[in-house]
Amino acid sequence: MEIKKIGVIGAGTMGNGIAQTAALIGCDVVLRDVQDSFVERGMKNIEKFLSKSVEKGKMQAAEKDAVLGRIKGTTDMKQLKDVDFVVEAVIEDLDLKKSVFKELDELCRPETILASNTSSMSLTEIAAATKRPDKVCGMHFFNPVPLMKLVEVIRGFATSDETVAVTTALAKKMGKITVEVKKDSPGFIVNRIMIPHMLEAIKIVEEGIASIPDVDIAVKNGLNYPMGPFELMDLTGIDIAYFVTEYFYKELNKESKWVSPNLLKTMIRAGKLGRKTGAGWYDYSQK
């Protein structure tokens, strides 16, 4: 199955990154969000990223213009009716994702594959909102999408081998390294490993054992990670870490290790969600 036209639902950080990556390999892209302002912001971020690539000599200005020309921003869901492949990249809200997939199922051609960029949620449950569960899978990109190499391809209960093969081939065409998650389990591979690290880091600070900067320094220089856990949460969104942790607690037998630390809850209540709000574990207001 040849993928020529891709729909992306959600023009936020992940969605616009996915749209850009798809356009870079020559696909036509429909980038859809619920408000014109969201679409415009997503397109502006793509243009900004590509302009920096031109400045660094990584691409020509004509190539940048060609990539932008392949991306169409819209608020009209019907613009996705003739796409070959869809990647949903809305917030981590299961009911919202199910609603989106139900609408896509009714709108898109029967052969169109519907993929979710969810980082943790059940593809089986998302697929149940459609009449094509065999053509639903997870395609979990990492932030920032144009730079991060990994894509987790996740099977739902009914996902077909063909759907996995087409999704994997598309990711590889985008220059990604793929891994297959054979069983639909919360958090898949990376988040199942990463979230405990983040929670323990928060507990270390909460218990007064070490400061936020020192935890990040220790992890980067002791484990050779490119970013510390607090820096990473600020980049991806502290609210995302919270939502995933709460989902794990619900789905993984309510184990105590998945209980959100009070300090994490306090950050959410204070609206300090990371770089996107100008402040999180660190202050970005002057940057």
Beta strands, then each sheet from edge to edge (+ up, - down):
strand 1: 5-9
strand 2: 28-32
strand 3: 71-74
strand 4: 85-88
strand 5: 113-116
strand 6: 136-140
strand 7: 150-155
strand 8: 177-181
sheet 1: 3+ 2+ 1+ 4+ 5+ 6+ 7- 8-
end
